[in-house]
Amino acid sequence: MAIVDDRFCSAAFAGDDGEGATTIEDLPADVLALVLSRLDGTSLAALGCASAAFRDLAADPATWRALCLALWPSLRDVPPADHKGHYRRLFADAFPFPAPAPAPAQRLPTRLVSAVDLHHGGACIMSRVVETDAATGWFLGAPFRVDALVQEGFTAPIAPADLSLSWVLIDPDTGRAVNASSRRPVSVDRRWLTGETVARFAVVLGGGVALDAAITCDERLGHVREVSLRIEDGDGGGVSGRDGLAVVAAAMAGAREGRGTEEAARLRYEEFVKGRAARKERKARREGIVDLCCSGVGAAAFLGFLVMLTFR
């Protein structure tokens, strides 16, 4: 094994006069561009803020396009006009998790484009683009739901816990996007009667709602039946299409979590589920008290009626 002398390394980066040291900015632009192309999006954005010399290199559209296509293969089937061709802004919108307190929505999208990528063990097993007409009365009045698999599934050797899902919602009118999936499962529920397994990739937002991306599969046969996105409220019920669009638009316009991780998304969803269970328990307790009071009033009325018959 070769041993590199520190004095040799210092000399290699020293100037001809031996006084100045060569910095990374002195490297040829094509070499720097090659180095930057191997960075992830977060590191690339941070490097662009490090110095003026790196700002232009880190803003190269081709670098951001290649990074986004490597992260979300389904974007190859999304017309650049739908996200205005701004891959750097698309990454800034869609890679971080939306903040729990979204901004108020200014307008409702009339069309939604879903870029859906499903991976298992690091390998992409499904990549699909779904366009949804969000201006119809049927969509606005029905519960919010987008299906990535329609009338067909596919079979692949899978373990639900090893799945990762990316679901990017894009508003073609504004070019804004939002990450609607936790990427890693926040819960895996097995339905023993049907043999199905549901892996949830939920993102909890403010106002007691959650973007609930879910995969339904038969773990024994490795058959994926459904890949869908819905929005549920704090009681576990579905949100209408109109209200769901308001939630999505607010998440697109709102802030992003700079340090949000998959683990943080899972913990937030667990708190969301605990809060839902506590509300259901309180509701059941109140209903039990009301039923008891009604039974007591009914029994008292019946006894009073018997007394009246007795003294006649």
Salt bridges, closest charged atoms under 4 A:
ASP5 OD2 - ARG7 NH2 3.01
ASP82 OD1 - ARG111 NH2 3.32
ASP93 OD2 - ARG176 NE 2.82
ASP93 OD1 - ARG256 NH2 3.73
GLU131 OE1 - ARG111 NH1 3.19
ASP147 OD1 - ARG145 NH2 3.12
GLU152 OE2 - ARG128 NH1 2.99
ASP171 OD2 - ARG107 NH1 2.82
ASP173 OD2 - ARG107 NH2 3.13
ASP189 OD2 - ARG200 NE 3.78
GLU196 OE1 - ARG191 NH1 3.38
GLU196 OE2 - ARG225 NH1 1.73
ASP212 OD2 - ARG200 NH1 2.77
ASP212 OD2 - ARG230 NH1 3.66
ASP218 OD1 - ARG220 NE 3.49
GLU219 OE1 - ARG190 NE 3.18
GLU226 OE1 - ARG145 NH2 3.36
GLU232 OE1 - ARG230 NH1 3.34
GLU232 OE2 - ARG276 NH1 3.07
ASP235 OD1 - ARG279 NE 3.55
GLU257 OE2 - ARG268 NH2 2.88
GLU262 OE2 - ARG183 NE 2.97
GLU263 OE2 - ARG266 NH2 2.31
GLU270 OE2 - ARG266 NH1 2.41
GLU281 OE2 - ARG285 NH2 3.10
